[in-house]
Amino acid sequence: MLDVLLDLEHQGWASLCDSTGADFYGRIMTDDGVMVLANGQVFDRQAVIDSLNEAPPWRAYDIADERLIALDGDQAIVLYRGRAYREEPEPAFVALMSSVYTRQGGDWRLALYQQTPVPTQT
């Protein structure tokens, strides 16, 4: 299950890098799904789609320290440390990510995504 859900996370990040995130998250999110972003904003599915149509692409990303919490056969949480980069001089965006998935009609759908920023270490 972890491999399948991590593949979806990678597909999501790849879509944010190639500016197809609005389409990807429009398909994968549940109708009542939400994203809680590092800046404190909470977006419903339509707000995610709208914001991603305007967002600049990420240049690169990586995922580390992956964990799975299987709630049952049709619900699971994926946790990881994500690091993403926009332009060269900008520092990386680093956050702990959690994605709650539910299986609907045989497909995994994203019900909740949350970012918790990791403070910069000096």
N, C-alpha and C positions, 0 to 999 in steps of 0.2 A: 504494500500500500504506500509506503514512504516513497519508493521510486516513482510510482505513478503520479503522486501529488507533487513531488519535487519537479517532475517533468513539467507539470502545469505551471509551477512557479517560474521555471526557466522560460517557458513560452511567454509568460506574462512580462518578464523582464526584457526578453528579446523584442516583444512588441513595443515596449517603452523606448527601446533603442532605435527601432526602425519606424517610429511614428505611426504604428497601427494599433496602439493601446486602446483607443476608443472602441474599435471593432472587437478586439479580443475580449476586453472586460465587459462590453455590451453583451457578448455571447455567453461568457462563463459565469457572470454574476447571477444570483437568484433575483427574482423580481423585487424582493424586499431587502436585498443585500446592501451592506454599507461598508464604507472605508473610513477608518479613523486615522487621520494623518498625524505626522510628527508635530505639526504646527497647531494641533488641537482642532482642526476642522473635521467635521463629520459630513461625508457626502453619501447621498443615496445613489442608486445605480445611475439614474439620469444625470445627476451632477458629476459623477465620475466620467461618464461619456463626454459630457460637455467640456469638462476641464481638460481632459486628455486631447480633445481636438485642438486646444490652444497651447498645450504644454510643449516646451522644447524637448528634443530627444535626449536621452542619456547616451553617453559615449561608450560606457562599459559598466559592468557590474560583476560582483561575485557573491556567492552564497557560501556560508560556512557554519559549522556547529549545528547541523540539522538535527531535529528531533521530531518524532511523531507521537501524538497522543491519540490513540484509537478509541473513540467513544463507543462505537459499535461497528458493525459491518458497513454502515451507510453514513457515518459521520466521523470526522477526524479533524485534528488540529495539527498543522505543520508550524514548527517554530524554527527560526534560524537568525543568524546575524547576516544582514545584508550590507553591502558597501557598493555605492554607485558613484559614477563620475560623469559630470557634464563636460565642462571645458577644462583644458590643461591647467590653468592657474588656480582654478577653484579647488578647495579642499574636498575630499570625498564626503558624501552623505553616508553616515553610518547609523544604523538603527537595528534594534531587535524587531523582527517581523513575526507576526502570527497570522495565519490564515485558517479560517474555519471552513471546511468543505462538507457538503452534504450530497449524497447521490440522489439524483432525481431522474426518473426515466432511464436509468442505466448509466447516466453521465454524471461526472463529478462537477458540482457547481460551487462557486465561491459565495458564502453567506456573509462572512465578516473578514475584513483584513485590517490589521492594526499595526502601526509603527510606533515604537518607543525609541526616541533618539538616544544614542550613546554619547555622553559628553566627550568633547575633545580632550585628550590627555596631553598635558604640557610637561 
